[in-house]
Amino acid sequence: MGRLIVRAGSLRDLMDVVRVEHRCFGQEAYSTTTLLLLLSRYGRFFLVAEVDGRVVGYASATLRGKAGHLVSIAVLPEFRRLGIGKALLKALLERLREAGARSVTLEVSVRNKAAINLYLKMGFKAVGKITRYYQDGSDAIIMELSLEGEG
Ligand SMILES: CC(C)(COP(=O)(O)OP(=O)(O)OC[C@H]1O[C@@H](n2cnc3c(N)ncnc32)[C@H](O)[C@@H]1OP(=O)(O)O)[C@@H](O)C(=O)NCCC(=O)NCCS
């Protein structure tokens, strides 16, 4: 892999992020409008991963009060298993913690072993389940990471 940089996303990155989102989620991809909204409203928590100047992944979160929520994380298929997802999530959690988040929650499909493993590795724990949450009928696991007492 070339040089990896994790940095805050900007409007200039929007179409690159849209492409990453579509390649990673297909039919279930967030729309350009939703991504634009996340970028403009929660820009501090919208990060992109660049390898040799090319956007190959991104991660987005929201913060309401002290409750952080991971909205999305995706890395282009040909750049997976290189530590990019972990680097994005680590940087995002750090920003959320610095901004006062006490906890971070997320939903993940029970079928998404790669993402579940990544979240477990970062300290998230399963705290609940939502039946038939996704379009394909699969259930979502709700996971949570406590940031209390860190830093
Ligand atoms: C989930 C995703 C972001 C992980 O990105 P990544 O850059 O490949 O992740 P990393 O290389 O940082 O992996 C970190 C850890 O996650 C786990 N992991 C990642 N991919 C895995 C896989 N295919 N199978 C099992 N575990 C996996 C491993 O524990 C891995 O550590 P290791 O490589 O030392 O074993 C990526 O697979 C992706 O974009 N998937 C499609 C989009 C998606 O499902 N996003 C999550 C929606 S909730």
The ligand as an SDF file (V2000), in Angstrom:
LIG
                    3D

 48 50  0  0  0  0  0  0  0  0999 V2000
  -15.9200   -3.1390    7.4640 C   0  0  0  0  0  0  0  0  0  0  0  0
  -14.8060   -2.4730    6.6650 C   0  0  0  0  0  0  0  0  0  0  0  0
  -14.9670   -0.9600    6.7280 C   0  0  0  0  0  0  0  0  0  0  0  0
  -13.4410   -2.8780    7.2850 C   0  0  0  0  0  0  0  0  0  0  0  0
  -12.4360   -2.1240    6.6080 O   0  0  0  0  0  0  0  0  0  0  0  0
  -10.9330   -2.6670    6.4650 P   0  0  0  0  0  0  0  0  0  0  0  0
  -10.0800   -1.5240    6.0580 O   0  0  0  0  0  0  0  0  0  0  0  0
  -10.9040   -3.8720    5.6160 O   0  0  0  0  0  0  0  0  0  0  0  0
  -10.6280   -3.0820    7.9790 O   0  0  0  0  0  0  0  0  0  0  0  0
   -9.1880   -3.3020    8.6440 P   0  0  0  0  0  0  0  0  0  0  0  0
   -8.2140   -3.7810    7.6140 O   0  0  0  0  0  0  0  0  0  0  0  0
   -8.8360   -2.0870    9.4180 O   0  0  0  0  0  0  0  0  0  0  0  0
   -9.5260   -4.5010    9.6280 O   0  0  0  0  0  0  0  0  0  0  0  0
   -9.5230   -4.3490   11.0370 C   0  0  0  0  0  0  0  0  0  0  0  0
  -10.0280   -5.6360   11.6540 C   0  0  0  0  0  0  0  0  0  0  0  0
  -11.3790   -5.8840   11.3020 O   0  0  0  0  0  0  0  0  0  0  0  0
  -11.6000   -7.2910   11.1540 C   0  0  0  0  0  0  0  0  0  0  0  0
  -11.9330   -7.5940    9.7540 N   0  0  0  0  0  0  0  0  0  0  0  0
  -11.8740   -6.7530    8.7010 C   0  0  0  0  0  0  0  0  0  0  0  0
  -12.2750   -7.3940    7.5740 N   0  0  0  0  0  0  0  0  0  0  0  0
  -12.5690   -8.6530    7.9240 C   0  0  0  0  0  0  0  0  0  0  0  0
  -13.0480   -9.7940    7.1990 C   0  0  0  0  0  0  0  0  0  0  0  0
  -13.2650   -9.7570    5.8740 N   0  0  0  0  0  0  0  0  0  0  0  0
  -13.2890  -10.9320    7.8950 N   0  0  0  0  0  0  0  0  0  0  0  0
  -13.0700  -10.9980    9.2140 C   0  0  0  0  0  0  0  0  0  0  0  0
  -12.6070   -9.9560    9.9600 N   0  0  0  0  0  0  0  0  0  0  0  0
  -12.3640   -8.7980    9.3200 C   0  0  0  0  0  0  0  0  0  0  0  0
  -10.3060   -7.9630   11.5160 C   0  0  0  0  0  0  0  0  0  0  0  0
  -10.3450   -8.2040   12.9090 O   0  0  0  0  0  0  0  0  0  0  0  0
   -9.3140   -6.8760   11.1630 C   0  0  0  0  0  0  0  0  0  0  0  0
   -8.0930   -7.0040   11.8160 O   0  0  0  0  0  0  0  0  0  0  0  0
   -6.9360   -7.9610   11.1530 P   0  0  0  0  0  0  0  0  0  0  0  0
   -6.8470   -7.5900    9.6970 O   0  0  0  0  0  0  0  0  0  0  0  0
   -5.7240   -7.5890   11.9360 O   0  0  0  0  0  0  0  0  0  0  0  0
   -7.4140   -9.3550   11.3560 O   0  0  0  0  0  0  0  0  0  0  0  0
  -14.8030   -2.9730    5.1800 C   0  0  0  0  0  0  0  0  0  0  0  0
  -14.8650   -4.3830    5.1770 O   0  0  0  0  0  0  0  0  0  0  0  0
  -15.9580   -2.4300    4.3490 C   0  0  0  0  0  0  0  0  0  0  0  0
  -15.8800   -1.3530    3.7800 O   0  0  0  0  0  0  0  0  0  0  0  0
  -17.0580   -3.2020    4.2360 N   0  0  0  0  0  0  0  0  0  0  0  0
  -18.2040   -2.7830    3.4210 C   0  0  0  0  0  0  0  0  0  0  0  0
  -18.9360   -1.6480    4.0640 C   0  0  0  0  0  0  0  0  0  0  0  0
  -19.4830   -2.0340    5.4120 C   0  0  0  0  0  0  0  0  0  0  0  0
  -20.0230   -3.1240    5.5900 O   0  0  0  0  0  0  0  0  0  0  0  0
  -19.3540   -1.1190    6.3850 N   0  0  0  0  0  0  0  0  0  0  0  0
  -19.8740   -1.3090    7.7270 C   0  0  0  0  0  0  0  0  0  0  0  0
  -21.3290   -1.0480    7.7730 C   0  0  0  0  0  0  0  0  0  0  0  0
  -21.9670   -1.2290    9.4290 S   0  0  0  0  0  0  0  0  0  0  0  0
  1  2  1  0
  2  3  1  0
  2  4  1  0
  2 36  1  0
  4  5  1  0
  5  6  1  0
  6  7  2  0
  6  8  1  0
  6  9  1  0
  9 10  1  0
 10 11  2  0
 10 12  1  0
 10 13  1  0
 13 14  1  0
 14 15  1  0
 15 16  1  0
 15 30  1  0
 16 17  1  0
 17 18  1  0
 17 28  1  0
 18 19  1  0
 18 27  1  0
 19 20  2  0
 20 21  1  0
 21 22  1  0
 21 27  2  0
 22 23  1  0
 22 24  2  0
 24 25  1  0
 25 26  2  0
 26 27  1  0
 28 29  1  0
 28 30  1  0
 30 31  1  0
 31 32  1  0
 32 33  2  0
 32 34  1  0
 32 35  1  0
 36 37  1  0
 36 38  1  0
 38 39  2  0
 38 40  1  0
 40 41  1  0
 41 42  1  0
 42 43  1  0
 43 44  2  0
 43 45  1  0
 45 46  1  0
 46 47  1  0
 47 48  1  0
M  END
$$$$
